[in-house]
Structure formats: C-alpha cells, structure tokens
C-alpha cells in the first residue's frame, strides 16, 4: 500500500469530479439564465425555475444518498481487496433507487400544488412552478439511477466516467434549452418555461445511457439480481437512512430560506434564486475535492492506513480553500455583471448586489465543511454526520433566521443564517476527525 496520497492522486479524482459536479449545476444555471431573459413575465419565470430547481435539488440530495453509501461500501471493499463481496450488492442498491424514485415521482406530482403553495408561491409564480415541475419530475428515475452508477464509479476510484456523462448532459442541455425556450422561426415553436424543462429531461436521459455504457463495459458489476440478499445491503440501507435524515435536515434549511425569500416579494425570491444557484455552483465545484476525499478515505480506511488518511485530509482541505479563494476573486471582478447575466430587472439586481458579498465570504468555511463531509461519508460515519447537521440546522440556522427576520433584515436574514449554519457544520467535523486520527 502507498504510505501517502500525492497531489497527483488527489487531483486525478478531484478534477474530473469538479467537472461532473459543476455540470449538474450548469444545467440549473442555464435554465435560470435563459428563462430569466425571456420577454414575457421574466421575473415570475426566473423565480419559478429557481424555486423548482431548489426543490428538485433538495429532494434529489435526500434520496440520492445511496450514491454515497454505495461509494463508501465499494471503496472500503476495494481497499481491503474484497471487491467480490459487493458484486450482488450493486444491482440490489440500484433497484432500491429505482423503486424510491417512482414512489417519489407519484407522491410529488400528486401534491404539486400543495408543495409550491407551501413555498408561499401564488398566482402566476405558482402556475409557472407547477408547469415546470410536472415535466422535470420525469427526470427523477433517470437522475437517481445515474447517481447510483456514479457512486459505483467513485468507489472504484474513478471520477472520469461521471465527468464525461455530466459534461455531455450539460452541453446538450444548454443547446436544447436555448432553442426550446425561444424557438426557431418556422421550425420549432417557442415553449417558454416548458422548453427548459423538456431540455433538462432529455439531457438527463442521455447522461443515464452513457453511465450504463461505462458501467457494463468497464466495471466488474452487472445488473443481475440474485434471490439471496447481499449481507451488506442492510448496513447500506441503514447508512443511507442516516444520510437521508441528514440531507432532509439540510433541506429544511433550504426550504425555509426559499419560503422566507418568497414571502419578502417576487424581487427577493428572484434574487434568491440567482444567489442560491451560484452558491450551489460553488458547492458543486468544491465538492470535486470532497468527492476525492470520499473515495480516498474509504480506501485508506479499508487499508487501515491512518497516517495517509490524516495527511490526505490536510492536503485536500488546502486545495479546496485555494479553489474557493480563486472563485471569490473572479466573482468580485464581475460582481454586478454576474447578476445581470441572469436577469435585467433593476430591483432584482439591486437586491442581488446588496447580498452577494455575504455569499462570497462564506466560501472558505463552506469548503472545509464539504471536504470533511466527504471524508466522513467515505468512512461510512453516517450517524455522526446526521447528528452534526441536526445540531447545525436546529441550533444554528433556524434561531439565526428567526432572529434577523424579526429584526427585518429581509434577505440578509437568510444568508446570515446560512453563514452560522456552515460554521456549525465545518468546525465540529474538523475537531472530531483530528481527535480520532491525528495520533492513531
């Protein structure tokens, strides 16, 4: 076994994972950028796409936690040279994801009106949100199965296949969204907000087809189901359940953020949609290094190589903070122009400009939270991650949001709450990891 993990080892996993991650974010950013510049009801259209995008991300993050569980199981067995032990686990886990996605599709489409009414959406905003969602919801099975396959790839220490799938999907989505939304004279009618939704579903379908290609051609696994349940399936489901509770708690914060922003008025939720999607873009970008930490920590734990695990955590944190600082510098250089890229309304941009700096200064702390999230996920420590986020949300985010909303800070309330939330997420993870591994 290698005694250390090199810069090359980390970036071999991190860089493709960054491109895969930002591709997911680009799909949402493309939708809000193009829809936000339509001539007809652009503010309501932008707000609806941002609202639905946040809800979809929230739900997918919750139920796609089997991806993390699969990655942890595969990487730990790979490190212990026992990959054969999870060959029947993979198809069972993918089937579990498929069943979950169908149930989710049926439930959310049936209650679509109630869901977005709960976000304080009404009138044209509510109509647009429902139209957009009822098409995008067909992507649930496509996305969740794709993510399960990505978990297998990452567990095998390969993030290039996921990158190729995601980049292809993102490029196709950009092209199709533009033509579907605005139309082509004499050839294709303009579909407005529905066009963006159709483009996303087509892109997700292509990503799934590509992921299956890499799965069947290059991995030791297949989709053959066995009557005997793999003994690792129960621990995987328990781990996934803890991750699901954790991610559901995470999305309590995102739900409250969007609900409060919607309550402040259409200009605030439009600005919030831009800010949230930029924040998610940063998250997916830095999450490339978290994905590397996830894959490597599982393998190193399987090898019982604790010294390399500790050194890897320090190195990967340093790289992630550097990336965060570079992204901040770019955003500061094009501060107002970034907002104008998504919407031209003066009042929306005024709100965006007044709050954007707060989103930016959070990024180094966010980077540390994502890195140690990834490391603990790779080690399969779902219970601690669950408890950490419960603490951060109910003892950090919610009290801060309620306090500053009471003081009438409006959208500042949301992002000050996020700042406290990320501090509560990052520092306990760093402390516990150091305590457990620095002298081991």
Number of C-alpha atoms within 10 A of each C-alpha: 8 9 12 16 18 14 12 9 14 21 17 16 24 28 20 22 30 23 22 29 25 25 25 20 24 25 25 26 24 21 26 28 20 23 32 29 19 17 10 11 13 20 23 23 27 30 29 32 30 29 28 21 25 21 20 17 17 20 18 18 20 21 22 25 27 28 27 29 31 31 30 33 29 31 32 28 22 22 22 16 13 14 17 13 15 19 17 22 24 25 19 18 22 22 15 16 24 19 12 16 24 14 12 18 17 12 11 16 17 12 10 17 16 12 16 22 16 12 20 17 25 15 9 13 22 23 16 22 27 21 16 23 23 17 18 23 21 20 21 25 22 21 21 26 24 26 23 28 26 29 30 26 26 28 30 23 23 20 27 20 21 26 22 20 25 30 21 18 27 25 16 19 26 21 12 19 28 21 18 21 24 20 17 12 8 6 7 12 14 16 16 23 27 20 23 30 26 22 25 25 21 17 24 28 17 16 24 22 14 18 24 17 14 17 19 12 10 11 12 11 18 14 16 10 13 11 6 7 12 16 12 14 19 12 13 20 18 15 22 23 20 20 28 22 21 24 23 20 22 21 20 15 22 18 18 16 24 24 19 21 25 23 14 14 12 20 22 24 30 33 28 27 28 28 21 22 19 22 19 22 20 23 21 24 27 31 28 28 29 33 34 30 30 30 33 32 31 31 28 28 20 21 17 16 18 20 16 18 23 20 16 24 22 11 14 22 21 16 17 25 19 14 18 24 16 11 16 20 12 10 17 14 10 10 16 16 14 18 23 18 14 24 24 14 16 11 13 22 22 15 19 25 18 12 18 24 14 15 18 21 14 20 24 19 18 25 29 27 23 25 30 25 23 25 27 22 28 32 24 27 17 24 17 17 23 20 14 17 23 20 16 23 25 15 14 21 28 20 14 22 26 15 13 17 17 11 10 11 13 17 25 19 22 26 23 19 23 26 21 20 24 23 18 22 26 22 14 16 22 16 10 11 15 14 11 11 13 12 9 10
